[in-house]
């Protein structure tokens, strides 16, 4: 299963991608996260349905007080892409 998320808010320049990667690794999610030119952060993660649910559920608290997510656009896809790890790209 794949989850694709666009994060909006104060999510660039505050360690947000690293925080997303840490949460992904904690939940066994493979995929990537990157900054977009429009100021948003985009990520795609792959895992079991249970892993994805637990990961998405963890996305409401952040370890850094400077991070402020104002909106998340979440899309679920019932496919597999075969990601081998989770990385920060771009």
MDTraj code that builds the backbone (N, CA, C; nanometers):
import mdtraj as md
import numpy as np

residues = "UNK UNK UNK UNK UNK UNK UNK UNK UNK UNK UNK UNK UNK UNK UNK UNK UNK UNK UNK UNK UNK UNK UNK UNK UNK UNK UNK UNK UNK UNK UNK UNK UNK UNK UNK UNK UNK UNK UNK UNK UNK UNK UNK UNK UNK UNK UNK UNK UNK UNK UNK UNK UNK UNK UNK UNK UNK UNK UNK UNK UNK UNK UNK UNK UNK UNK UNK UNK UNK UNK UNK UNK UNK UNK UNK UNK UNK UNK UNK UNK UNK UNK UNK UNK UNK UNK UNK UNK UNK UNK".split()
xyz = np.array([
    [0.0847, -0.1172, 0.0000],
    [0.0000, 0.0000, 0.0000],
    [0.0895, 0.1239, 0.0000],
    [0.0462, 0.2258, -0.0707],
    [0.1187, 0.3527, -0.0818],
    [0.0352, 0.4636, -0.0186],
    [0.1024, 0.5548, 0.0528],
    [0.0396, 0.6784, 0.0970],
    [0.1215, 0.7931, 0.0375],
    [0.0507, 0.8879, -0.0231],
    [0.1132, 1.0073, -0.0799],
    [0.0562, 1.1262, -0.0037],
    [0.1454, 1.2111, 0.0503],
    [0.0990, 1.3227, 0.1323],
    [0.1686, 1.4509, 0.0894],
    [0.0891, 1.5578, 0.0788],
    [0.1401, 1.6937, 0.0606],
    [0.1148, 1.7691, 0.1908],
    [0.2204, 1.8240, 0.2487],
    [0.2106, 1.9001, 0.3733],
    [0.2245, 2.0485, 0.3419],
    [0.1384, 2.1297, 0.4011],
    [0.1442, 2.2743, 0.3846],
    [0.1621, 2.3373, 0.5216],
    [0.2206, 2.4554, 0.5257],
    [0.2427, 2.5266, 0.6505],
    [0.3887, 2.5663, 0.6631],
    [0.4383, 2.5765, 0.7871],
    [0.5794, 2.6055, 0.8110],
    [0.6511, 2.4708, 0.8148],
    [0.6852, 2.4216, 0.6956],
    [0.7398, 2.2867, 0.6831],
    [0.8741, 2.2825, 0.6097],
    [0.9244, 2.3983, 0.5703],
    [1.0570, 2.4022, 0.5079],
    [1.1497, 2.4864, 0.5945],
    [1.2738, 2.4391, 0.6105],
    [1.3729, 2.5122, 0.6888],
    [1.3596, 2.4925, 0.8390],
    [1.2820, 2.3914, 0.8809],
    [1.2589, 2.3680, 1.0242],
    [1.2848, 2.2228, 1.0642],
    [1.3529, 2.1467, 0.9782],
    [1.3824, 2.0066, 1.0093],
    [1.2655, 1.9125, 0.9860],
    [1.1687, 1.9567, 0.9072],
    [1.0474, 1.8775, 0.8878],
    [1.0727, 1.7474, 0.8124],
    [1.1499, 1.7529, 0.7043],
    [1.1752, 1.6305, 0.6270],
    [1.2439, 1.5250, 0.7131],
    [1.3383, 1.5674, 0.7952],
    [1.4061, 1.4734, 0.8847],
    [1.3054, 1.4128, 0.9832],
    [1.2142, 1.4958, 1.0361],
    [1.1126, 1.4459, 1.1296],
    [1.0207, 1.3447, 1.0628],
    [0.9825, 1.3703, 0.9379],
    [0.8988, 1.2753, 0.8636],
    [0.9757, 1.1448, 0.8430],
    [1.1033, 1.1550, 0.8071],
    [1.1840, 1.0350, 0.7856],
    [1.1941, 0.9535, 0.9149],
    [1.2152, 1.0192, 1.0280],
    [1.2246, 0.9480, 1.1561],
    [1.0951, 0.8734, 1.1866],
    [0.9804, 0.9381, 1.1653],
    [0.8514, 0.8723, 1.1886],
    [0.8329, 0.7543, 1.0924],
    [0.8728, 0.7727, 0.9677],
    [0.8607, 0.6645, 0.8697],
    [0.9447, 0.5444, 0.9131],
    [1.0671, 0.5688, 0.9538],
    [1.1552, 0.4603, 0.9960],
    [1.0997, 0.3891, 1.1197],
    [1.0419, 0.4644, 1.2128],
    [0.9819, 0.4053, 1.3327],
    [0.8689, 0.3086, 1.2987],
    [0.7991, 0.3354, 1.1884],
    [0.6827, 0.2547, 1.1500],
    [0.7117, 0.1583, 1.0358],
    [0.8385, 0.1467, 0.9943],
    [0.8756, 0.0528, 0.8891],
    [0.8320, 0.0945, 0.7505],
    [0.8137, 0.2255, 0.7302],
    [0.7696, 0.2789, 0.6008],
    [0.8916, 0.3029, 0.5124],
    [0.8813, 0.2660, 0.3856],
    [0.9849, 0.2897, 0.2856],
    [0.9324, 0.3950, 0.1881],
    [1.0214, 0.4760, 0.1322],
    [0.9778, 0.5763, 0.0349],
    [1.0691, 0.6972, 0.0359],
    [1.0087, 0.8165, 0.0246],
    [1.0878, 0.9392, 0.0137],
    [1.0086, 1.0590, 0.0638],
    [1.0826, 1.1679, 0.0916],
    [1.0242, 1.2970, 0.1276],
    [1.1093, 1.4052, 0.0623],
    [1.0454, 1.5132, 0.0160],
    [1.1204, 1.6208, -0.0497],
    [1.0490, 1.7551, -0.0335],
    [1.1276, 1.8631, -0.0436],
    [1.0723, 1.9971, -0.0497],
    [1.0255, 2.0234, -0.1916],
    [0.9132, 2.0913, -0.2049],
    [0.8654, 2.1350, -0.3356],
    [0.8894, 2.2848, -0.3503],
    [0.8997, 2.3321, -0.4737],
    [0.9257, 2.4734, -0.5004],
    [0.8152, 2.5653, -0.4490],
    [0.6939, 2.5119, -0.4308],
    [0.5811, 2.5937, -0.3848],
    [0.5761, 2.6101, -0.2329],
    [0.6788, 2.5607, -0.1621],
    [0.6836, 2.5743, -0.0171],
    [0.6241, 2.4567, 0.0580],
    [0.5650, 2.3641, -0.0149],
    [0.5078, 2.2460, 0.0480],
    [0.6139, 2.1359, 0.0564],
    [0.5855, 2.0353, 0.1387],
    [0.6692, 1.9163, 0.1448],
    [0.5844, 1.7994, 0.0974],
    [0.6422, 1.7167, 0.0117],
    [0.5730, 1.6022, -0.0470],
    [0.6416, 1.4749, -0.0018],
    [0.5627, 1.3725, 0.0265],
    [0.6213, 1.2431, 0.0611],
    [0.5373, 1.1308, 0.0050],
    [0.6068, 1.0202, -0.0179],
    [0.5392, 0.8981, -0.0592],
    [0.5979, 0.7849, 0.0222],
    [0.5112, 0.7070, 0.0837],
    [0.5568, 0.5973, 0.1669],
    [0.4854, 0.4689, 0.1325],
    [0.5558, 0.3587, 0.1529],
    [0.5018, 0.2269, 0.1224],
    [0.5154, 0.1373, 0.2450],
    [0.4122, 0.0593, 0.2698],
    [0.4136, -0.0359, 0.3795],
    [0.2845, -0.1152, 0.3801],
    [0.2656, -0.1926, 0.4860],
    [0.1397, -0.2646, 0.4998],
    [0.0311, -0.1655, 0.5373],
    [-0.0937, -0.2075, 0.5248],
    [-0.2048, -0.1199, 0.5622],
    [-0.1917, -0.0762, 0.7081],
    [-0.1542, -0.1685, 0.7956],
    [-0.1384, -0.1366, 0.9377],
    [-0.0243, -0.0368, 0.9602],
    [0.0889, -0.0574, 0.8929],
    [0.2016, 0.0355, 0.9059],
    [0.1624, 0.1754, 0.8594],
    [0.0937, 0.1822, 0.7465],
    [0.0502, 0.3116, 0.6922],
    [-0.0447, 0.3813, 0.7891],
    [-0.1421, 0.3078, 0.8438],
    [-0.2368, 0.3672, 0.9388],
    [-0.1651, 0.4224, 1.0612],
    [-0.0714, 0.3453, 1.1158],
    [0.0029, 0.3894, 1.2340],
    [0.0894, 0.5118, 1.2011],
    [0.1532, 0.5104, 1.0851],
    [0.2372, 0.6231, 1.0428],
    [0.1527, 0.7496, 1.0273],
    [0.0440, 0.7416, 0.9515],
    [-0.0418, 0.8591, 0.9301],
    [-0.0975, 0.9095, 1.0637],
    [-0.1325, 0.8176, 1.1522],
    [-0.1814, 0.8568, 1.2837],
    [-0.0790, 0.9316, 1.3670],
    [0.0486, 0.9115, 1.3370],
    [0.1555, 0.9774, 1.4137],
    [0.1867, 1.1171, 1.3617],
    [0.1225, 1.1592, 1.2545],
    [0.1586, 1.2850, 1.1892],
    [0.0891, 1.4079, 1.2470],
    [0.0456, 1.4029, 1.3700],
    [-0.0170, 1.5197, 1.4309],
    [0.0693, 1.5830, 1.5397],
    [0.1767, 1.5177, 1.5802],
    [0.2691, 1.5763, 1.6775],
    [0.4097, 1.5765, 1.6179],
    [0.4825, 1.6833, 1.6493],
    [0.6173, 1.6996, 1.5942],
    [0.7137, 1.7362, 1.7054],
    [0.8394, 1.6898, 1.6978],
    [0.9361, 1.7144, 1.8049],
    [0.9922, 1.8564, 1.8062],
    [0.9667, 1.9314, 1.7031],
    [1.0235, 2.0648, 1.6874],
    [0.9105, 2.1679, 1.6933],
    [0.9198, 2.2630, 1.7846],
    [0.8113, 2.3611, 1.8009],
    [0.7988, 2.4573, 1.6829],
    [0.8988, 2.4622, 1.5966],
    [0.8934, 2.5511, 1.4803],
    [0.8117, 2.4915, 1.3656],
    [0.7888, 2.3604, 1.3692],
    [0.7091, 2.2952, 1.2653],
    [0.5621, 2.3269, 1.2885],
    [0.4941, 2.3726, 1.1825],
    [0.3514, 2.4043, 1.1915],
    [0.2836, 2.3566, 1.0638],
    [0.2223, 2.2389, 1.0698],
    [0.1493, 2.1848, 0.9558],
    [0.0081, 2.2415, 0.9604],
    [-0.0305, 2.3131, 0.8543],
    [-0.1646, 2.3718, 0.8502],
    [-0.2616, 2.2885, 0.7672],
    [-0.2081, 2.2040, 0.6786],
    [-0.2946, 2.1222, 0.5948],
    [-0.2166, 2.0013, 0.5427],
    [-0.2876, 1.8896, 0.5308],
    [-0.2295, 1.7679, 0.4722],
    [-0.3279, 1.7157, 0.3682],
    [-0.2780, 1.6868, 0.2491],
    [-0.3589, 1.6206, 0.1470],
    [-0.3067, 1.4777, 0.1371],
    [-0.3890, 1.3817, 0.1806],
    [-0.3468, 1.2419, 0.1888],
    [-0.4190, 1.1593, 0.0828],
    [-0.3429, 1.0831, 0.0056],
    [-0.3972, 0.9937, -0.0956],
    [-0.3432, 0.8534, -0.0697],
    [-0.4321, 0.7553, -0.0693],
    [-0.3923, 0.6156, -0.0515],
    [-0.4056, 0.5429, -0.1845],
    [-0.3077, 0.4593, -0.2155],
    [-0.3092, 0.3809, -0.3387],
    [-0.2833, 0.2349, -0.3033],
    [-0.3643, 0.1471, -0.3553],
    [-0.3499, 0.0042, -0.3271],
    [-0.2569, -0.0599, -0.4298],
    [-0.1312, -0.0108, -0.4301],
    [-0.0293, -0.0621, -0.5212],
    [0.1013, -0.0781, -0.4427],
    [0.1992, -0.1411, -0.5039],
    [0.3320, -0.1528, -0.4453],
    [0.4341, -0.1031, -0.5464],
    [0.5327, -0.0282, -0.4985],
    [0.6392, 0.0212, -0.5852],
    [0.7737, -0.0421, -0.5528],
    [0.7826, -0.1117, -0.4407],
    [0.9058, -0.1824, -0.4065],
    [1.0177, -0.0960, -0.3528],
    [0.9843, 0.0127, -0.2822],
    [1.0888, 0.0947, -0.2209],
    [1.1720, 0.0093, -0.1263],
    [1.3017, 0.0341, -0.1225],
    [1.3935, -0.0442, -0.0402],
    [1.4288, 0.0263, 0.0916],
    [1.4161, 0.1591, 0.0952],
    [1.4490, 0.2361, 0.2145],
    [1.3679, 0.3653, 0.2157],
    [1.3927, 0.4512, 0.3127],
    [1.3273, 0.5815, 0.3148],
    [1.4364, 0.6865, 0.3080],
    [1.4183, 0.7850, 0.2210],
    [1.5233, 0.8846, 0.2035],
    [1.4667, 1.0236, 0.1833],
    [1.5508, 1.1218, 0.2130],
    [1.5215, 1.2607, 0.1843],
    [1.5807, 1.2871, 0.0465],
    [1.4984, 1.3342, -0.0459],
    [1.5451, 1.3585, -0.1829],
    [1.5300, 1.5057, -0.2175],
    [1.5989, 1.5464, -0.3237],
    [1.5872, 1.6837, -0.3729],
    [1.6624, 1.7754, -0.2901],
])
top = md.Topology()
chain = top.add_chain()
for i, resn in enumerate(residues, 1):
    res = top.add_residue(resn, chain, resSeq=i)
    for name in ("N", "CA", "C"):
        top.add_atom(name, md.element.get_by_symbol(name[0]), res)
traj = md.Trajectory(xyz[None], top)
